[in-house]
Amino acid sequence: MKKVLFSTLCVAVLACTALFFQSFTTKKQSQTIKIYNNSKWDIDHIYISHVDKASWGSDLLGSDEVMTPGEYITVKIECAIYDVKLVDEDGVICELADVTICDDDSIWAIGDLTKCK
């Protein structure tokens, strides 16, 4: 009888542990970050997309907002690896691949030397 109870208890503990780890690993961590324009140019659009997606998300600045040099926006975002598309005041497009967002940074600065492809 003791072996049956112990076996049942072990199975229950293992099942609960598996459920706990499954729920822990499926949760997406998100963080509030500041995107700071540390460049000399106005930024008219900022688009991000998960690296595994084929299309860009919505403009983080909105349709009529412009981020001037020295300004920042605050966004809550799922921690992941993204592709980023920036469009400046002259319509010049800068695409950055494989940007890790939430890698222990709460500020992401866009500078004049940001490497575009």
Contacts in CASP RR format, 6 or more apart in sequence:
PFRMAT RR
TARGET T0000
AUTHOR 0000-0000-0000
METHOD contacts of the structure
MODEL  1
MKKVLFSTLCVAVLACTALFFQSFTTKKQSQTIKIYNNSKWDIDHIYISH
VDKASWGSDLLGSDEVMTPGEYITVKIECAIYDVKLVDEDGVICELADVT
ICDDDSIWAIGDLTKCK
28 78 0 8 1.000
28 79 0 8 1.000
28 80 0 8 1.000
29 78 0 8 1.000
29 79 0 8 1.000
29 102 0 8 1.000
30 76 0 8 1.000
30 77 0 8 1.000
30 78 0 8 1.000
30 79 0 8 1.000
30 102 0 8 1.000
31 76 0 8 1.000
31 77 0 8 1.000
31 79 0 8 1.000
31 102 0 8 1.000
31 106 0 8 1.000
32 74 0 8 1.000
32 75 0 8 1.000
32 76 0 8 1.000
32 77 0 8 1.000
32 106 0 8 1.000
33 74 0 8 1.000
33 75 0 8 1.000
33 77 0 8 1.000
33 101 0 8 1.000
33 102 0 8 1.000
33 105 0 8 1.000
33 106 0 8 1.000
33 107 0 8 1.000
33 108 0 8 1.000
34 72 0 8 1.000
34 73 0 8 1.000
34 74 0 8 1.000
34 106 0 8 1.000
34 107 0 8 1.000
34 108 0 8 1.000
35 46 0 8 1.000
35 60 0 8 1.000
35 67 0 8 1.000
35 72 0 8 1.000
35 73 0 8 1.000
35 74 0 8 1.000
35 75 0 8 1.000
35 107 0 8 1.000
35 108 0 8 1.000
35 110 0 8 1.000
36 70 0 8 1.000
36 71 0 8 1.000
36 72 0 8 1.000
36 107 0 8 1.000
36 108 0 8 1.000
36 109 0 8 1.000
36 110 0 8 1.000
37 43 0 8 1.000
37 67 0 8 1.000
37 68 0 8 1.000
37 69 0 8 1.000
37 70 0 8 1.000
37 71 0 8 1.000
37 72 0 8 1.000
37 110 0 8 1.000
37 111 0 8 1.000
38 69 0 8 1.000
38 70 0 8 1.000
38 109 0 8 1.000
38 110 0 8 1.000
38 111 0 8 1.000
38 112 0 8 1.000
39 69 0 8 1.000
39 88 0 8 1.000
39 110 0 8 1.000
39 111 0 8 1.000
39 112 0 8 1.000
39 114 0 8 1.000
40 69 0 8 1.000
40 112 0 8 1.000
41 69 0 8 1.000
41 88 0 8 1.000
41 89 0 8 1.000
41 90 0 8 1.000
42 66 0 8 1.000
42 67 0 8 1.000
42 68 0 8 1.000
42 69 0 8 1.000
42 88 0 8 1.000
42 89 0 8 1.000
43 61 0 8 1.000
43 66 0 8 1.000
43 67 0 8 1.000
43 86 0 8 1.000
43 87 0 8 1.000
43 88 0 8 1.000
43 89 0 8 1.000
43 110 0 8 1.000
44 61 0 8 1.000
44 66 0 8 1.000
44 67 0 8 1.000
44 87 0 8 1.000
44 88 0 8 1.000
44 89 0 8 1.000
44 91 0 8 1.000
45 59 0 8 1.000
45 61 0 8 1.000
45 62 0 8 1.000
45 85 0 8 1.000
45 86 0 8 1.000
45 87 0 8 1.000
46 59 0 8 1.000
46 60 0 8 1.000
46 61 0 8 1.000
46 67 0 8 1.000
46 73 0 8 1.000
46 84 0 8 1.000
46 85 0 8 1.000
46 86 0 8 1.000
46 87 0 8 1.000
47 56 0 8 1.000
47 57 0 8 1.000
47 58 0 8 1.000
47 59 0 8 1.000
47 60 0 8 1.000
47 84 0 8 1.000
47 85 0 8 1.000
47 86 0 8 1.000
48 56 0 8 1.000
48 57 0 8 1.000
48 60 0 8 1.000
48 77 0 8 1.000
48 82 0 8 1.000
48 83 0 8 1.000
48 84 0 8 1.000
48 85 0 8 1.000
48 101 0 8 1.000
49 55 0 8 1.000
49 56 0 8 1.000
49 57 0 8 1.000
49 82 0 8 1.000
49 83 0 8 1.000
49 85 0 8 1.000
50 80 0 8 1.000
50 81 0 8 1.000
50 82 0 8 1.000
50 83 0 8 1.000
51 80 0 8 1.000
51 81 0 8 1.000
51 82 0 8 1.000
51 83 0 8 1.000
51 97 0 8 1.000
51 98 0 8 1.000
56 85 0 8 1.000
60 73 0 8 1.000
60 75 0 8 1.000
61 67 0 8 1.000
61 73 0 8 1.000
66 89 0 8 1.000
67 73 0 8 1.000
72 107 0 8 1.000
77 101 0 8 1.000
77 102 0 8 1.000
78 102 0 8 1.000
79 101 0 8 1.000
79 102 0 8 1.000
79 103 0 8 1.000
80 100 0 8 1.000
80 101 0 8 1.000
80 102 0 8 1.000
81 98 0 8 1.000
81 99 0 8 1.000
81 100 0 8 1.000
81 101 0 8 1.000
82 98 0 8 1.000
82 99 0 8 1.000
82 101 0 8 1.000
83 95 0 8 1.000
83 96 0 8 1.000
83 97 0 8 1.000
83 98 0 8 1.000
83 99 0 8 1.000
84 95 0 8 1.000
84 96 0 8 1.000
84 99 0 8 1.000
85 93 0 8 1.000
85 94 0 8 1.000
85 95 0 8 1.000
85 96 0 8 1.000
86 93 0 8 1.000
86 94 0 8 1.000
86 95 0 8 1.000
86 96 0 8 1.000
86 110 0 8 1.000
86 114 0 8 1.000
86 116 0 8 1.000
87 93 0 8 1.000
87 94 0 8 1.000
88 94 0 8 1.000
93 116 0 8 1.000
94 114 0 8 1.000
94 116 0 8 1.000
95 116 0 8 1.000
95 117 0 8 1.000
96 114 0 8 1.000
96 115 0 8 1.000
96 116 0 8 1.000
96 117 0 8 1.000
97 117 0 8 1.000
99 108 0 8 1.000
101 108 0 8 1.000
END
